[in-house]
Amino acid sequence: MKKIKVFIFKKILFILLIIVLAIALLLIFQKSKNSRLASAVIEETPTPTATPTIEPTPTISITPTPTPISFEDMNKKFGPCVRVEVLTYHHIQAEEEAKTENQTGLSVDPIFFREHLQYLKDKNYTVIGAKDLINFFNGLQQLSGKIAMITLDDGYGDNYSNAYPILKEFGFKAIIFTPTGLVNNPDYLTWDEINQMKDLVYFANHTWSHHNQSGSAETITKEISLADTQLKDKGLNDQKIFAYPYGSTNQEEINILKNYGYNLAFTTKHGNIMCKGKSFELPRIRVGNAPLSQYGL
């Protein structure tokens, strides 16, 4: 009987051991399965990518083509106004000489210069001087019909040798804008030549050294005032006329000219409408070796 009890106990103990081992194996298996599932989830999770920034669609702005202001509108806003073809020259020299001196961009052949003056005569243009325009602005003179002015910039020596005889041939007035500090220098007019030309040519201020509008107010004032004094000492430029070297200007330079009592100032802006309200920004027409009809005259 005792042996039977021992046997049964051992058998129960063995069964319990088997059950414990089975449970342990089941736990181990379940843990391994969970680990593999977790690993799989981690591997399958996609790497987040940056969200692209959406650039705003640029607004396309169309710049309108400016409408040229009419003579009537100019007259209302800046008048009185008058149409004057202010022709601009520099060197008057033979084309071959201009090529030799590398001055073709600033030169008109005397043959064309004479043709231009003949055209003005044939088309019944009245060639006026600076005083005529000032008088018109001040209500002292009427200007009607086709009107032109002849201007030459920089006071080159060929203005005396080539341009002046042709001006005398037609009896036309002209204005030479003169950088007084360059007078008596090679390739420029002399004071003696200037004195001989005074019957038809008006000599006006073009600064002392052909200085543009850049620089300090002190420098600009000095350039204008030195030329003004030299011209005055020679009995010239009593009407106070000016042309901006290189053509452009600014309000500071205009104010300086006004302080010195100037009446007119010419740019190189293209146009033919002269208005009192724009008397310090007057346009001109630069011409070359071509008929005047090609410049709208």
Helices and strands as residue ranges (DSSP letters): H 2-44, H 71-78, E 81-83, E 85-89, E 91-92, H 95-100, G 104-106, E 107-108, H 110-122, E 126-127, H 130-137, E 147-153, H 158-158, I 159-163, H 164-170, E 174-178, G 180-182, H 191-197, E 201-205, H 217-233, E 241-243, H 251-259, E 264-270, E 273-275, G 276-278, E 282-286, G 292-295
